[in-house]
């Protein structure tokens, strides 16, 4: 992360989730395990403050635009955030590399 998330940004991330904290909190992280807490016992305000204080609790990466959000690494899902032109260019480059290897 380049800069800490604001409370507003954390609330926006939560608003985009389907399952709330279950979607964004990395329960396998060392930070989460050291806290030894039940997220259901926290108020929204307490949860947001905790995430702001300990951003390592979040699953990464988190990608968002105006319509959708992708949490965690999934190459196919992440590619959907790239422009169609960029994806076409990458496919063309990959095809050329593949053809060049086949000729060698």
C-alpha positions as CSV (number, residue, x, y, z in Angstrom):
1,X,0.0,0.0,0.0
2,X,1.3,3.4,-0.9
3,X,-0.7,5.4,1.7
4,X,-3.1,4.5,4.5
5,X,-6.7,4.0,3.6
6,X,-9.1,6.6,4.9
7,X,-12.2,5.6,6.8
8,X,-14.2,6.7,3.7
9,X,-12.2,4.4,1.5
10,X,-12.7,1.5,3.9
11,X,-16.4,2.1,4.0
12,X,-16.5,2.2,0.2
13,X,-14.7,-1.1,0.0
14,X,-17.1,-2.6,2.5
15,X,-20.1,-1.3,0.5
16,X,-18.9,-3.1,-2.6
17,X,-18.7,-6.5,-0.8
18,X,-21.3,-9.2,-1.0
19,X,-20.4,-10.8,2.3
20,X,-18.9,-7.9,4.3
21,X,-15.8,-8.6,6.3
22,X,-15.7,-12.2,5.1
23,X,-14.7,-10.9,1.6
24,X,-12.0,-8.4,2.6
25,X,-10.3,-9.7,5.8
26,X,-7.4,-12.1,5.6
27,X,-8.2,-14.4,8.4
28,X,-5.1,-16.4,7.7
29,X,-2.8,-13.4,8.2
30,X,-0.5,-13.2,11.2
31,X,-1.9,-9.8,12.1
32,X,-5.5,-11.2,12.3
33,X,-4.4,-14.3,14.2
34,X,-2.5,-12.3,16.8
35,X,-5.5,-10.1,17.5
36,X,-7.6,-13.2,18.5
37,X,-10.9,-11.5,18.1
38,X,-14.4,-12.1,16.6
39,X,-15.1,-9.6,13.9
40,X,-18.8,-10.0,14.6
41,X,-18.3,-8.5,18.1
42,X,-17.0,-5.2,16.6
43,X,-19.2,-2.2,15.7
44,X,-18.7,-0.8,12.2
45,X,-16.9,2.1,13.6
46,X,-14.5,-0.2,15.5
47,X,-13.9,-2.3,12.5
48,X,-13.1,0.6,10.3
49,X,-10.7,2.0,12.9
50,X,-9.0,-1.4,13.2
51,X,-8.6,-1.7,9.4
52,X,-7.2,1.8,9.2
53,X,-4.8,1.0,12.0
54,X,-3.8,-2.4,10.7
55,X,-4.2,-2.5,6.9
56,X,-2.4,-5.8,6.7
57,X,-5.7,-7.3,7.8
58,X,-7.0,-6.8,4.3
59,X,-6.8,-9.4,1.6
60,X,-4.7,-8.1,-1.3
61,X,-4.8,-6.8,-4.0
62,X,-8.0,-4.8,-3.9
63,X,-8.9,-3.3,-7.3
64,X,-12.0,-1.1,-7.7
65,X,-13.6,1.0,-10.3
66,X,-17.0,2.7,-10.4
67,X,-18.8,-0.5,-10.9
68,X,-16.9,-3.5,-9.4
69,X,-14.3,-4.7,-7.1
70,X,-11.8,-7.6,-7.2
71,X,-10.3,-8.8,-3.9
72,X,-7.4,-11.2,-3.8
73,X,-5.2,-12.4,-6.7
74,X,-7.1,-13.9,-9.6
75,X,-5.3,-13.2,-12.9
76,X,-8.4,-13.6,-15.1
77,X,-10.5,-11.4,-12.9
78,X,-7.8,-8.8,-12.6
79,X,-7.4,-8.7,-16.4
80,X,-11.0,-7.4,-16.6
81,X,-9.8,-4.2,-15.1
82,X,-7.5,-3.6,-18.1
83,X,-8.8,-1.9,-21.2
84,X,-9.9,-4.0,-24.1
85,X,-7.2,-2.4,-26.3
86,X,-4.5,-3.3,-23.8
87,X,-5.8,-6.9,-23.5
88,X,-5.8,-7.2,-27.4
89,X,-2.2,-5.8,-27.5
90,X,-1.1,-8.3,-24.8
91,X,-2.7,-11.2,-26.7
92,X,-1.0,-10.2,-29.9
93,X,2.3,-9.9,-28.2
94,X,1.9,-13.3,-26.5
95,X,0.9,-14.9,-29.9
96,X,4.0,-13.4,-31.6
97,X,6.2,-14.7,-28.8
98,X,4.6,-18.1,-29.0
99,X,5.1,-18.2,-32.8
100,X,8.7,-17.1,-32.5
101,X,9.5,-19.9,-30.0
102,X,7.8,-22.4,-32.3
103,X,10.1,-21.4,-35.2
104,X,13.3,-21.8,-33.2
